[in-house]
Amino acid sequence: MSGNVGHKKRLITVNAANLRHKHLYIRDHLDFFPKESIGGSTNGRKAGRPLTLHVEGLTEPIVTDIPSDAKTGKPRAFFRKRTWVRRFFETAGIHEGDVIAIERLSPRAYRIYPFENKGKSDRGIEWAWTAPPDKGPTVIELFAGCGGTALGFKWAGFRTKMAVEWDPEACETFSRNIGDRIVKSAIQQIEDFPPADVVAGGPPCQGFSNLGERVPNDPRNQLWRQFMRAVECVRPAVFVMENVPPLLRSQEYVLLTEIAQRLGYAVEGRVLNAADYGAPQLRRRAFVIGSRLGMPPWPKQTHRNPDKAPRFETAGLPPWLTVRDAIADLPREPDGKNWHIGRNPTPKSLKRYACIPAGGNRWNLPPHLMPDCWKRKTKGGTDLFGRLWWDRPSVTIRTEFYKPEKGRYLHPKENRPITHREAARLQGFPDDFEFCGRRISVGIQIGNAVPPPLARAVAVAVREHIATASRRAVGARREAAHAISKG
C-alpha cells in the first residue's frame, strides 16, 4: 500500500466546523465513492445505492448514501445519514486537528477510524505490568495487529513485555493467543514504554514518498516516527521494523536511518520472501533491523525455490511449502468450523469459477461471462479471478482474499474462493490460533499480519545476536578481571 494510495484510503483533518455541526465533510473526496451511491436531494425520495460504513467504536455498521443538492443537482459534502458522526466523535474522543481515515474495503463498503489524534488531553496511557513470567529476552510489539509478529517472536522464545494496537477486534485476538499485555490505543497516546530487549512492529505504510520528494505534515508519514520515538524511549538492543518493499526506496527510510544512527544503531534494510522461511506463500516484505550490538543480524534461509539450482548456502534445504502442503487436508466443502467459512456466490459467479483451470485467470472467461470493464482492460491483472496452483506457494494473501475478483484466490480444485482458515494457514497460522471479530475484521487481521514463520526466522536471528553479544561481554569482563588480578 505504498506510493499513491488515494484509491484505498483518504484522510480528513477535523476542524472546528466539523465538531460544531457534527459533520464529516467529504467534499474533496467525492471521487472516492461510486457515482451510483449519490442519490437525489436531501428532501427527495430517490436514494443512491447504499454505502456500508464500518465506524470505529460503533456496534452496528451505518448504511447510507450521499445526497445531492435540490437546486444544483451536485453532490452534497456529507453522507445523507449523519447522526452517527456525533457518536463517533464522542466515542473516539475526536478533537480539532485530529485526522480521520476512510478506508475502502470493497466498492461500497468503507471503514472509518481515527488515524492520528493530536488533541488528546488524556495522552499518556499508563501501564503497570511487572516483568513477564519465565525467562528469555523481552519484546515490545507496536502496531501489533492480531499478533503475527508476536507469535513468531513467541515461538523464538521471546516474552512480550507490552503490545500496542488500536483495533479492538485485533486486540481481542492478540489477547486470546499471545497474552493480555496489550494496550488498546493509538501509539500517539502512549507516553513512555517499559524496558525491553527488542522493539518490533510494522507502522502503516500508506504515506511513503519517493526519494527526493517531501510531503510536509502528511499525517500518513508520521507513524514510523512514533515507532522511532518508542525506540528512543526504550533504547533496546535491537529494533525490527517490517513494511512494504518500497519503504527501502523512500525518503522516509533515509530519515529513519539518520535518526537511528544518531541513537547509536547500525541499520540495514532487506527484502525477505516469506516462502524462504517456511510460509507457504510468496510474500515479499521489507525489514529494517537496527542494532546497538554490532551489524544487524539476518535470518538464515530455511527453504529454497525448487525451480532454481541450489546455491552453497541453500544446498540441502527443503523446497518451498506449497498450497497443497498447507490446506489439502481441510474439508473441500467449508464446514463453518474454525473460520473454514465460504461465501454465497451467485449462479453467474459459480459459472465463472467453473471456467478457470488450474493456474488460469480472468482471461479464461468466455466473453458472455466476462465483465465489460475486464474486456476493456486488455493489459495487466493476470492474477484477477485466478486459481491457485496446488504445487506452488500461494500468492500474497491480502485483506480481501475471499474475493476472487481481487486476485488469485480461487481454490486450486474447488469452484470457490479460499476460506478464512485456508488463508490463515497460507499465512502460517496454526489451527489453534483463535481469531476474534466479524468476518470482515478477521479477513483484515489475516491479510495484514506478518506470516508467523517469517517473524520467527527474524526473531531467532535476533535472539542469537543478543545472546552472542552477551557472551562476548561476559568474556570481556572476565578477561579484564583476570588482567587486573595478574597486575
VOPAGU-2260 file (C-alpha; in pm, 1 decimal, decimal comma):
REM VOPAGU-2260
SITE   aa  ch    i         X         Y         Z
SITE  MET   A    0       0,0       0,0       0,0
SITE  SER   A    1     284,0     234,2     -69,9
SITE  GLY   A    2     302,9     524,5    -309,2
SITE  ASN   A    3     -24,7     665,2    -439,6
SITE  VAL   A    4    -290,0     509,9    -220,8
SITE  GLY   A    5    -569,4     759,5    -282,6
SITE  HIS   A    6    -775,1     475,2    -431,5
SITE  LYS   A    7    -764,8     286,5     -99,6
SITE  LYS   A    8    -764,8     544,1     177,6
SITE  ARG   A    9    -844,7     910,3     233,9
SITE  LEU   A   10    -756,7    1128,6     532,0
SITE  ILE   A   11    -968,4    1411,9     671,1
SITE  THR   A   12    -841,5    1663,3     924,9
SITE  VAL   A   13   -1116,1    1758,7    1170,8
SITE  ASN   A   14   -1176,9    2132,8    1203,0
SITE  ALA   A   15   -1388,0    2343,6    1437,3
SITE  ALA   A   16   -1686,3    2340,6    1197,3
SITE  ASN   A   17   -1685,0    1959,8    1190,2
SITE  LEU   A   18   -1703,9    1948,7    1567,7
SITE  ARG   A   19   -1961,5    2225,6    1593,8
SITE  HIS   A   20   -2203,3    2083,1    1337,5
SITE  LYS   A   21   -2112,9    1717,2    1390,3
SITE  HIS   A   22   -2041,3    1677,6    1019,2
SITE  LEU   A   23   -1775,0    1473,7     843,3
SITE  TYR   A   24   -1718,2    1675,4     527,3
SITE  ILE   A   25   -1628,6    1470,3     218,5
SITE  ARG   A   26   -1641,2    1746,0     -43,6
SITE  ASP   A   27   -1281,1    1686,4    -154,7
SITE  HIS   A   28   -1326,2    1310,0    -160,9
SITE  LEU   A   29   -1641,5    1255,8    -368,3
SITE  ASP   A   30   -1434,5    1072,2    -630,0
SITE  PHE   A   31   -1362,1     811,6    -361,4
SITE  PHE   A   32   -1725,2     692,8    -366,0
SITE  PRO   A   33   -1914,3     526,5    -654,1
SITE  LYS   A   34   -2130,8     759,5    -859,1
SITE  GLU   A   35   -2430,8     529,5    -822,9
SITE  SER   A   36   -2421,9     593,1    -445,2
SITE  ILE   A   37   -2506,5     959,8    -497,7
SITE  GLY   A   38   -2882,4     991,7    -469,5
SITE  GLY   A   39   -3144,3    1260,0    -505,2
SITE  SER   A   40   -3179,2    1574,6    -299,0
SITE  THR   A   41   -3186,1    1567,7      79,1
SITE  ASN   A   42   -3564,4    1608,1      63,7
SITE  GLY   A   43   -3615,7    1375,7    -228,2
SITE  ARG   A   44   -3720,5    1013,9    -216,8
SITE  LYS   A   45   -3474,9     859,0    -462,0
SITE  ALA   A   46   -3161,4     740,3    -288,3
SITE  GLY   A   47   -2834,6     618,4    -432,8
SITE  ARG   A   48   -2706,4     265,1    -393,5
SITE  PRO   A   49   -2630,6     226,9     -23,3
SITE  LEU   A   50   -2284,5     253,7     125,9
SITE  THR   A   51   -2191,9      48,7     432,4
SITE  LEU   A   52   -1971,5     236,2     678,9
SITE  HIS   A   53   -1793,4      33,1     947,1
SITE  VAL   A   54   -1724,2     301,6    1203,6
SITE  GLU   A   55   -1470,4     252,8    1483,9
SITE  GLY   A   56   -1645,8     241,6    1821,4
SITE  LEU   A   57   -1999,1     184,5    1686,2
SITE  THR   A   58   -2151,1    -158,6    1724,9
SITE  GLU   A   59   -2355,5    -160,6    1403,1
SITE  PRO   A   60   -2249,1     -51,0    1054,0
SITE  ILE   A   61   -2402,8     264,2     909,4
SITE  VAL   A   62   -2596,4     223,0     584,1
SITE  THR   A   63   -2637,2     546,5     391,3
SITE  ASP   A   64   -2585,6     720,5      57,8
SITE  ILE   A   65   -2466,0    1068,0     -45,5
SITE  PRO   A   66   -2741,6    1320,2    -123,4
SITE  SER   A   67   -2735,0    1584,6    -392,4
SITE  ASP   A   68   -2839,9    1947,0    -373,6
SITE  ALA   A   69   -3203,7    2006,5    -472,0
SITE  LYS   A   70   -3119,4    2324,0    -669,4
SITE  THR   A   71   -2788,2    2246,3    -836,4
SITE  GLY   A   72   -2806,1    1867,5    -850,8
SITE  LYS   A   73   -2444,7    1849,1    -733,6
SITE  PRO   A   74   -2340,4    1604,1    -458,9
SITE  ARG   A   75   -2354,4    1739,9    -105,8
SITE  ALA   A   76   -2044,7    1743,2     115,7
SITE  PHE   A   77   -2167,3    1480,5     362,3
SITE  PHE   A   78   -2348,9    1149,4     395,3
SITE  ARG   A   79   -2729,9    1154,7     397,8
SITE  LYS   A   80   -2744,2     984,6     736,9
SITE  ARG   A   81   -2502,7    1161,4     969,1
SITE  THR   A   82   -2640,6    1144,0    1324,0
SITE  TRP   A   83   -2379,0     873,6    1384,3
SITE  VAL   A   84   -2098,5    1129,3    1343,5
SITE  ARG   A   85   -2173,0    1275,8    1687,1
SITE  ARG   A   86   -2149,3     930,8    1849,5
SITE  PHE   A   87   -1827,9     858,0    1660,2
SITE  PHE   A   88   -1668,1    1186,5    1766,8
SITE  GLU   A   89   -1768,1    1127,2    2129,8
SITE  THR   A   90   -1667,9     760,4    2142,1
SITE  ALA   A   91   -1330,5     819,5    1975,2
SITE  GLY   A   92   -1263,2    1143,7    2166,4
SITE  ILE   A   93   -1210,1    1342,6    1846,2
SITE  HIS   A   94   -1064,9    1693,5    1885,3
SITE  GLU   A   95    -986,4    1972,8    1644,9
SITE  GLY   A   96    -677,2    1884,8    1442,7
SITE  ASP   A   97    -726,3    1508,7    1468,9
SITE  VAL   A   98    -707,7    1305,9    1146,9
SITE  ILE   A   99    -977,8    1057,6    1045,0
SITE  ALA   A  100    -920,0     781,7     789,4
SITE  ILE   A  101   -1178,2     649,9     544,0
SITE  GLU   A  102   -1055,8     319,6     402,2
SITE  ARG   A  103   -1223,1     138,4     113,3
SITE  LEU   A  104   -1290,8    -228,0     189,9
SITE  SER   A  105   -1497,4    -307,1    -119,8
SITE  PRO   A  106   -1674,5     -99,6    -389,2
SITE  ARG   A  107   -1944,6      17,7    -144,7
SITE  ALA   A  108   -1804,0     -73,2     197,1
SITE  TYR   A  109   -1576,0     158,2     395,0
SITE  ARG   A  110   -1400,2     165,5     729,4
SITE  ILE   A  111   -1386,0     492,8     926,8
SITE  TYR   A  112   -1149,9     532,3    1220,9
SITE  PRO   A  113    -920,1     780,8    1398,5
SITE  PHE   A  114    -587,8     793,0    1215,2
SITE  GLU   A  115    -398,1    1041,1    1431,6
SITE  ASN   A  116    -512,1    1215,0    1748,6
SITE  LYS   A  117    -325,3    1537,4    1809,4
SITE  GLY   A  118    -564,6    1696,8    2051,7
SITE  LYS   A  119    -597,0    1422,5    2307,5
SITE  SER   A  120    -595,3    1552,7    2661,3
SITE  ASP   A  121    -550,3    1205,1    2806,4
SITE  ARG   A  122    -224,5    1123,9    2625,9
SITE  GLY   A  123      -7,5     911,8    2843,4
SITE  ILE   A  124    -199,6     588,8    2897,9
SITE  GLU   A  125     -47,4     414,2    3194,0
SITE  TRP   A  126      62,2      54,7    3216,4
SITE  ALA   A  127     166,4    -114,7    3539,2
SITE  TRP   A  128     291,7    -456,7    3442,6
SITE  THR   A  129     578,5    -623,8    3616,9
SITE  ALA   A  130     827,2    -831,6    3421,4
SITE  PRO   A  131     656,1   -1118,6    3235,8
SITE  PRO   A  132     695,2   -1465,2    3385,0
SITE  ASP   A  133     950,5   -1719,4    3269,3
SITE  LYS   A  134    1294,3   -1645,7    3131,2
SITE  GLY   A  135    1408,8   -1517,3    2797,1
SITE  PRO   A  136    1454,3   -1189,9    2610,6
SITE  THR   A  137    1167,7    -942,5    2603,3
SITE  VAL   A  138     998,7    -764,2    2314,1
SITE  ILE   A  139     761,2    -470,4    2277,1
SITE  GLU   A  140     515,8    -510,3    1987,2
SITE  LEU   A  141     395,3    -187,0    1823,8
SITE  PHE   A  142     115,2    -182,4    1563,9
SITE  ALA   A  143      65,9    -537,1    1686,9
SITE  GLY   A  144    -242,9    -630,4    1483,9
SITE  CYS   A  145    -373,1    -976,4    1563,2
SITE  GLY   A  146     -25,2   -1098,5    1662,1
SITE  GLY   A  147     150,2   -1248,3    1358,6
SITE  THR   A  148     485,2   -1095,3    1452,0
SITE  ALA   A  149     427,5   -1160,4    1821,3
SITE  LEU   A  150     355,1   -1527,8    1755,9
SITE  GLY   A  151     680,5   -1563,8    1564,3
SITE  PHE   A  152     874,2   -1397,8    1846,8
SITE  LYS   A  153     693,4   -1618,4    2099,0
SITE  TRP   A  154     795,9   -1930,4    1905,2
SITE  ALA   A  155    1155,9   -1799,5    1916,5
SITE  GLY   A  156    1147,2   -1776,4    2297,2
SITE  PHE   A  157    1072,0   -1406,1    2344,5
SITE  ARG   A  158     835,1   -1276,6    2610,6
SITE  THR   A  159     600,5    -995,1    2514,7
SITE  LYS   A  160     661,6    -711,7    2759,1
SITE  MET   A  161     398,0    -484,9    2604,9
SITE  ALA   A  162     191,8    -460,6    2285,6
SITE  VAL   A  163       4,8    -164,4    2137,5
SITE  GLU   A  164    -284,2    -188,2    1888,6
SITE  TRP   A  165    -581,6      42,9    1835,3
SITE  ASP   A  166    -822,4    -203,0    1665,1
SITE  PRO   A  167   -1041,7    -362,8    1935,7
SITE  GLU   A  168   -1108,8    -688,3    1750,0
SITE  ALA   A  169    -742,0    -735,1    1665,6
SITE  CYS   A  170    -664,4    -666,4    2033,1
SITE  GLU   A  171    -907,2    -938,7    2136,5
SITE  THR   A  172    -738,3   -1185,3    1901,0
SITE  PHE   A  173    -395,4   -1086,9    2031,8
SITE  SER   A  174    -507,8   -1124,0    2392,1
SITE  ARG   A  175    -662,3   -1464,0    2325,7
SITE  ASN   A  176    -346,9   -1606,4    2167,3
SITE  ILE   A  177     -42,0   -1413,1    2288,7
SITE  GLY   A  178    -132,6   -1265,4    2626,3
SITE  ASP   A  179    -311,9    -977,3    2792,6
SITE  ARG   A  180     -19,7    -732,1    2795,4
SITE  ILE   A  181    -176,6    -530,6    2516,8
SITE  VAL   A  182    -292,1    -168,4    2526,2
SITE  LYS   A  183    -587,4     -79,3    2301,7
SITE  SER   A  184    -472,4     263,2    2197,6
SITE  ALA   A  185    -323,8     470,2    1920,5
SITE  ILE   A  186      52,5     475,7    1969,2
SITE  GLN   A  187      44,5     855,8    1997,2
SITE  GLN   A  188    -129,8     818,7    2333,3
SITE  ILE   A  189     146,7     607,9    2487,7
SITE  GLU   A  190     380,8     848,1    2659,7
SITE  ASP   A  191     650,6     604,2    2765,0
SITE  PHE   A  192     733,8     236,9    2733,1
SITE  PRO   A  193     883,1     -29,0    2961,1
SITE  PRO   A  194    1239,8    -150,1    2911,9
SITE  ALA   A  195    1280,4    -438,9    2667,3
SITE  ASP   A  196    1548,6    -610,7    2463,2
SITE  VAL   A  197    1369,3    -559,7    2131,5
SITE  VAL   A  198    1112,9    -317,4    1985,5
SITE  ALA   A  199     928,7    -464,1    1685,6
SITE  GLY   A  200     639,9    -357,6    1465,9
SITE  GLY   A  201     510,9    -258,4    1124,8
SITE  PRO   A  202     383,8     101,6    1104,5
SITE  PRO   A  203     111,6     155,8     840,7
SITE  CYS   A  204     278,0     213,5     506,6
SITE  GLN   A  205      43,6     445,5     317,9
SITE  GLY   A  206     247,0     762,6     324,1
SITE  PHE   A  207     589,8     668,9     191,8
SITE  SER   A  208     716,1     912,4     -68,3
SITE  ASN   A  209     975,4     853,9    -335,9
SITE  LEU   A  210    1334,6     954,1    -278,6
SITE  GLY   A  211    1373,6    1324,6    -335,2
SITE  GLU   A  212    1009,2    1400,7    -259,4
SITE  ARG   A  213     898,5    1554,0      67,8
SITE  VAL   A  214     537,1    1593,8     168,6
SITE  PRO   A  215     537,8    1828,3     470,3
SITE  ASN   A  216     294,8    1749,9     751,2
SITE  ASP   A  217     147,4    1449,8     571,0
SITE  PRO   A  218      -3,5    1258,0     866,6
SITE  ARG   A  219      48,9     928,7     688,1
SITE  ASN   A  220     423,2     976,6     723,9
SITE  GLN   A  221     423,2    1018,9    1099,1
SITE  LEU   A  222     364,8     671,1    1235,5
SITE  TRP   A  223     713,7     546,3    1158,4
SITE  ARG   A  224     829,0     846,7    1365,2
SITE  GLN   A  225     615,7     716,8    1652,0
SITE  PHE   A  226     794,2     382,8    1616,2
SITE  MET   A  227    1129,9     558,5    1639,9
SITE  ARG   A  228    1003,3     761,0    1938,5
SITE  ALA   A  229     946,1     429,3    2115,9
SITE  VAL   A  230    1295,2     311,9    2016,8
SITE  GLU   A  231    1446,4     631,7    2156,7
SITE  CYS   A  232    1248,8     587,7    2479,3
SITE  VAL   A  233    1331,6     219,0    2531,6
SITE  ARG   A  234    1684,0     206,7    2382,2
SITE  PRO   A  235    1651,8    -166,3    2309,4
SITE  ALA   A  236    1948,2    -371,5    2197,9
SITE  VAL   A  237    1771,2    -429,2    1863,0
SITE  PHE   A  238    1471,3    -290,0    1679,1
SITE  VAL   A  239    1286,4    -462,2    1394,9
SITE  MET   A  240    1056,2    -269,3    1160,1
SITE  GLU   A  241     854,1    -451,7     893,8
SITE  ASN   A  242     686,7    -291,3     594,1
SITE  VAL   A  243     636,7    -290,6     217,0
SITE  PRO   A  244     945,3    -311,8      -8,1
SITE  PRO   A  245     906,2      47,4    -142,0
SITE  LEU   A  246     996,1     166,6     208,7
SITE  LEU   A  247    1360,8      97,4     128,5
SITE  ARG   A  248    1347,5     338,4    -166,2
SITE  SER   A  249    1162,7     613,8      17,0
SITE  GLN   A  250    1262,3     945,8     168,5
SITE  GLU   A  251    1127,0     819,2     499,3
SITE  TYR   A  252    1383,7     536,2     503,4
SITE  VAL   A  253    1664,7     788,4     460,8
SITE  LEU   A  254    1532,3     993,0     752,1
SITE  LEU   A  255    1467,9     683,4     965,2
SITE  THR   A  256    1825,3     567,3     912,6
SITE  GLU   A  257    1962,1     907,8    1011,4
SITE  ILE   A  258    1756,8     906,6    1332,7
SITE  ALA   A  259    1860,4     550,1    1420,9
SITE  GLN   A  260    2228,4     620,0    1361,3
SITE  ARG   A  261    2212,3     926,2    1586,1
SITE  LEU   A  262    2075,5     693,8    1856,1
SITE  GLY   A  263    2374,3     463,5    1814,0
SITE  TYR   A  264    2223,6     191,0    1592,6
SITE  ALA   A  265    2380,9      20,5    1294,9
SITE  VAL   A  266    2095,3      -7,5    1044,1
SITE  GLU   A  267    2028,1    -224,0     741,9
SITE  GLY   A  268    1717,9    -293,3     534,8
SITE  ARG   A  269    1646,3    -601,5     325,8
SITE  VAL   A  270    1351,9    -755,2     142,8
SITE  LEU   A  271    1267,9   -1107,5     262,9
SITE  ASN   A  272    1039,0   -1360,4      96,4
SITE  ALA   A  273     816,4   -1549,5     339,6
SITE  ALA   A  274     843,2   -1868,1     127,8
SITE  ASP   A  275    1218,0   -1878,8     200,6
SITE  TYR   A  276    1141,1   -1910,1     572,6
SITE  GLY   A  277     871,0   -2175,6     588,2
SITE  ALA   A  278     547,7   -1996,2     496,2
SITE  PRO   A  279     355,0   -2147,4     202,3
SITE  GLN   A  280     324,6   -1804,6      42,0
SITE  LEU   A  281     521,4   -1577,8    -191,1
SITE  ARG   A  282     514,6   -1262,3      17,6
SITE  ARG   A  283     798,9   -1011,1     -11,3
SITE  ARG   A  284     831,3    -774,6     284,2
SITE  ALA   A  285    1090,2    -516,4     381,1
SITE  PHE   A  286    1260,7    -548,4     717,9
SITE  VAL   A  287    1470,9    -277,1     876,3
SITE  ILE   A  288    1687,3    -400,1    1162,5
SITE  GLY   A  289    1887,2    -173,8    1389,1
SITE  SER   A  290    2136,8    -298,8    1645,6
SITE  ARG   A  291    2344,9    -136,7    1918,1
SITE  LEU   A  292    2543,9    -460,2    1948,7
SITE  GLY   A  293    2706,4    -470,0    1606,4
SITE  MET   A  294    2595,0    -523,8    1248,1
SITE  PRO   A  295    2224,3    -613,9    1223,9
SITE  PRO   A  296    2150,2    -987,7    1225,7
SITE  TRP   A  297    1963,5   -1157,7     940,7
SITE  PRO   A  298    1789,2   -1494,8     938,1
SITE  LYS   A  299    1927,5   -1796,4     758,4
SITE  GLN   A  300    1705,9   -1926,2     479,8
SITE  THR   A  301    1518,6   -2243,5     578,1
SITE  HIS   A  302    1354,1   -2332,8     243,7
SITE  ARG   A  303    1452,9   -2286,9    -120,4
SITE  ASN   A  304    1293,0   -2229,5    -457,5
SITE  PRO   A  305    1277,4   -2577,0    -617,3
SITE  ASP   A  306    1289,6   -2425,2    -967,8
SITE  LYS   A  307    1636,6   -2280,4    -912,2
SITE  ALA   A  308    1964,7   -2462,8    -874,8
SITE  PRO   A  309    2064,4   -2459,6    -506,2
SITE  ARG   A  310    2344,5   -2229,4    -401,8
SITE  PHE   A  311    2609,3   -2324,6    -148,3
SITE  GLU   A  312    2409,1   -2175,5     138,8
SITE  THR   A  313    2078,7   -2335,7      29,3
SITE  ALA   A  314    2208,0   -2683,3     -60,2
SITE  GLY   A  315    2021,8   -2943,5     141,2
SITE  LEU   A  316    1731,3   -2716,6     228,7
SITE  PRO   A  317    1377,6   -2846,4     172,1
SITE  PRO   A  318    1175,9   -2691,4    -111,2
SITE  TRP   A  319     919,9   -2417,8     -56,0
SITE  LEU   A  320     599,2   -2530,7     109,8
SITE  THR   A  321     301,9   -2534,3    -126,1
SITE  VAL   A  322     -69,5   -2470,8    -117,1
SITE  ARG   A  323    -117,3   -2848,3    -108,3
SITE  ASP   A  324     107,2   -2874,1     198,5
SITE  ALA   A  325     -96,0   -2605,6     372,9
SITE  ILE   A  326    -461,3   -2680,8     302,2
SITE  ALA   A  327    -508,4   -3016,2     126,4
SITE  ASP   A  328    -627,6   -3188,0     444,7
SITE  LEU   A  329    -910,9   -2939,1     507,9
SITE  PRO   A  330   -1264,9   -3036,2     402,2
SITE  ARG   A  331   -1318,6   -2945,1      35,8
SITE  GLU   A  332   -1657,8   -2803,9     130,0
SITE  PRO   A  333   -1629,4   -2533,6     400,9
SITE  ASP   A  334   -1783,3   -2676,1     717,1
SITE  GLY   A  335   -1811,2   -2347,6     907,5
SITE  LYS   A  336   -1577,7   -2470,9    1180,7
SITE  ASN   A  337   -1280,1   -2266,9    1298,6
SITE  TRP   A  338   -1327,9   -1999,8    1029,4
SITE  HIS   A  339   -1343,1   -2252,9     746,0
SITE  ILE   A  340   -1626,8   -2045,4     605,3
SITE  GLY   A  341   -1737,6   -1981,5     249,0
SITE  ARG   A  342   -1930,9   -1716,1      57,6
SITE  ASN   A  343   -2272,9   -1735,2    -104,0
SITE  PRO   A  344   -2186,4   -1687,8    -471,1
SITE  THR   A  345   -2444,0   -1601,2    -734,7
SITE  PRO   A  346   -2520,6   -1851,0   -1013,6
SITE  LYS   A  347   -2318,0   -1634,4   -1253,2
SITE  SER   A  348   -2019,3   -1641,5   -1015,8
SITE  LEU   A  349   -2038,2   -2021,5    -999,3
SITE  LYS   A  350   -2033,3   -2038,1   -1379,7
SITE  ARG   A  351   -1731,0   -1808,1   -1383,5
SITE  TYR   A  352   -1547,2   -2016,3   -1122,4
SITE  ALA   A  353   -1601,1   -2332,0   -1328,7
SITE  CYS   A  354   -1430,7   -2174,4   -1632,5
SITE  ILE   A  355   -1097,4   -2114,5   -1457,3
SITE  PRO   A  356    -845,4   -2401,2   -1490,7
SITE  ALA   A  357    -555,0   -2459,0   -1253,1
SITE  GLY   A  358    -331,2   -2154,6   -1279,5
SITE  GLY   A  359    -584,0   -1975,4   -1500,3
SITE  ASN   A  360    -726,7   -1629,0   -1455,7
SITE  ARG   A  361    -987,7   -1386,8   -1587,6
SITE  TRP   A  362    -870,8   -1436,4   -1947,7
SITE  ASN   A  363   -1014,5   -1787,8   -1935,1
SITE  LEU   A  364   -1366,1   -1650,0   -1900,5
SITE  PRO   A  365   -1580,0   -1668,1   -2214,7
SITE  PRO   A  366   -1697,6   -1329,4   -2348,3
SITE  HIS   A  367   -2053,4   -1370,2   -2221,1
SITE  LEU   A  368   -1927,3   -1420,1   -1863,7
SITE  MET   A  369   -1655,4   -1153,7   -1867,2
SITE  PRO   A  370   -1749,8    -813,6   -1717,2
SITE  ASP   A  371   -1730,8    -526,1   -1965,1
SITE  CYS   A  372   -1466,3    -348,3   -1757,1
SITE  TRP   A  373   -1237,5    -652,7   -1792,0
SITE  LYS   A  374   -1296,1    -666,0   -2167,2
SITE  ARG   A  375   -1179,5    -305,8   -2190,7
SITE  LYS   A  376    -877,7    -364,5   -1966,7
SITE  THR   A  377    -660,4    -566,9   -2203,0
SITE  LYS   A  378    -335,5    -532,3   -2008,6
SITE  GLY   A  379    -229,9    -628,9   -1655,5
SITE  GLY   A  380    -441,7    -800,9   -1394,6
SITE  THR   A  381    -321,4   -1153,7   -1470,2
SITE  ASP   A  382    -398,5   -1264,0   -1114,2
SITE  LEU   A  383    -756,3   -1133,3   -1114,4
SITE  PHE   A  384   -1002,7   -1419,8   -1085,0
SITE  GLY   A  385    -703,3   -1651,5   -1078,3
SITE  ARG   A  386    -688,4   -2004,1    -946,2
SITE  LEU   A  387    -410,3   -2110,1    -712,0
SITE  TRP   A  388    -175,6   -2393,9    -800,4
SITE  TRP   A  389    -162,0   -2697,1    -572,7
SITE  ASP   A  390     212,8   -2742,6    -604,8
SITE  ARG   A  391     333,0   -2384,3    -566,5
SITE  PRO   A  392     323,7   -2144,3    -274,9
SITE  SER   A  393      26,8   -1910,9    -261,2
SITE  VAL   A  394      38,9   -1557,2    -394,2
SITE  THR   A  395      39,8   -1281,8    -130,1
SITE  ILE   A  396    -264,2   -1309,6      96,2
SITE  ARG   A  397    -430,2    -969,2     122,4
SITE  THR   A  398    -724,2    -848,5     328,2
SITE  GLU   A  399    -990,1    -939,4      68,2
SITE  PHE   A  400    -864,2   -1287,2     -17,4
SITE  TYR   A  401   -1223,7   -1415,5     -16,1
SITE  LYS   A  402   -1298,5   -1211,1    -330,7
SITE  PRO   A  403   -1151,1   -1372,0    -643,2
SITE  GLU   A  404   -1206,4   -1050,8    -838,4
SITE  LYS   A  405    -928,2    -905,6    -619,1
SITE  GLY   A  406    -659,5   -1159,8    -705,2
SITE  ARG   A  407    -557,6   -1524,7    -744,3
SITE  TYR   A  408    -774,1   -1656,6    -463,2
SITE  LEU   A  409    -975,2   -1941,0    -615,3
SITE  HIS   A  410    -921,1   -2280,1    -452,9
SITE  PRO   A  411    -685,0   -2499,8    -661,2
SITE  LYS   A  412    -959,3   -2756,1    -725,3
SITE  GLU   A  413   -1295,4   -2640,2    -591,0
SITE  ASN   A  414   -1509,4   -2377,2    -759,5
SITE  ARG   A  415   -1493,6   -2126,7    -475,9
SITE  PRO   A  416   -1254,6   -1871,3    -324,4
SITE  ILE   A  417   -1038,9   -1977,5     -33,6
SITE  THR   A  418   -1183,6   -1960,8     316,7
SITE  HIS   A  419   -1061,9   -1760,2     614,6
SITE  ARG   A  420    -899,8   -2070,5     766,0
SITE  GLU   A  421    -727,2   -2158,9     440,4
SITE  ALA   A  422    -593,4   -1803,7     415,6
SITE  ALA   A  423    -473,7   -1823,1     776,9
SITE  ARG   A  424    -287,5   -2147,0     700,9
SITE  LEU   A  425    -131,2   -1990,2     391,3
SITE  GLN   A  426      -7,8   -1713,6     621,1
SITE  GLY   A  427     142,3   -1976,3     851,5
SITE  PHE   A  428    -102,1   -1951,6    1142,0
SITE  PRO   A  429    -167,2   -2280,1    1324,1
SITE  ASP   A  430    -523,3   -2404,4    1362,0
SITE  ASP   A  431    -521,1   -2341,0    1736,2
SITE  PHE   A  432    -475,5   -1967,8    1676,6
SITE  GLU   A  433    -821,3   -1827,0    1753,9
SITE  PHE   A  434    -939,2   -1525,2    1555,6
SITE  CYS   A  435   -1194,3   -1292,2    1715,0
SITE  GLY   A  436   -1433,5   -1049,8    1549,2
SITE  ARG   A  437   -1657,2   -1010,7    1245,9
SITE  ARG   A  438   -1580,5   -1180,0     915,4
SITE  ILE   A  439   -1456,5    -861,6     754,3
SITE  SER   A  440   -1239,5    -780,2    1058,3
SITE  VAL   A  441   -1085,4   -1126,9    1069,7
SITE  GLY   A  442   -1012,2   -1101,1     697,9
SITE  ILE   A  443    -826,4    -775,9     762,2
SITE  GLN   A  444    -642,2    -930,9    1058,0
SITE  ILE   A  445    -527,1   -1227,9     849,7
SITE  GLY   A  446    -429,2   -1026,5     542,5
SITE  ASN   A  447    -240,5    -758,4     735,2
SITE  ALA   A  448     -41,3    -999,7     952,1
SITE  VAL   A  449     325,8   -1079,3     914,8
SITE  PRO   A  450     346,5   -1454,5     842,4
SITE  PRO   A  451     446,8   -1606,3    1177,1
SITE  PRO   A  452     713,6   -1839,0    1024,0
SITE  LEU   A  453     885,9   -1535,0     871,5
SITE  ALA   A  454     863,0   -1346,5    1201,4
SITE  ARG   A  455    1006,8   -1648,9    1383,3
SITE  ALA   A  456    1306,6   -1665,4    1149,2
SITE  VAL   A  457    1384,6   -1298,0    1211,5
SITE  ALA   A  458    1330,4   -1341,0    1586,6
SITE  VAL   A  459    1564,3   -1641,9    1604,4
SITE  ALA   A  460    1839,6   -1441,0    1433,5
SITE  VAL   A  461    1782,9   -1150,3    1671,0
SITE  ARG   A  462    1788,7   -1373,4    1977,8
SITE  GLU   A  463    2115,6   -1538,4    1870,6
SITE  HIS   A  464    2259,8   -1192,3    1803,6
SITE  ILE   A  465    2171,6   -1074,9    2155,0
SITE  ALA   A  466    2299,2   -1396,6    2315,0
SITE  THR   A  467    2630,3   -1376,7    2126,1
SITE  ALA   A  468    2682,2   -1016,1    2234,0
SITE  SER   A  469    2603,8   -1113,5    2592,8
SITE  ARG   A  470    2858,6   -1397,9    2586,6
SITE  ARG   A  471    3121,2   -1165,7    2444,0
SITE  ALA   A  472    3050,5    -906,9    2712,5
SITE  VAL   A  473    3084,6   -1172,1    2985,0
SITE  GLY   A  474    3409,6   -1294,0    2830,3
SITE  ALA   A  475    3546,9    -940,2    2809,2
SITE  ARG   A  476    3466,4    -876,7    3174,4
SITE  ARG   A  477    3636,9   -1199,7    3276,4
SITE  GLU   A  478    3945,4   -1112,0    3076,0
SITE  ALA   A  479    3955,8    -764,7    3230,6
SITE  ALA   A  480    3918,8    -910,4    3581,0
SITE  HIS   A  481    4191,0   -1165,8    3506,4
SITE  ALA   A  482    4423,2    -892,1    3381,1
SITE  ILE   A  483    4364,7    -688,5    3694,9
SITE  SER   A  484    4436,4    -986,6    3918,3
SITE  LYS   A  485    4755,3   -1058,9    3722,3
SITE  GLY   A  486    4867,4    -697,3    3750,5
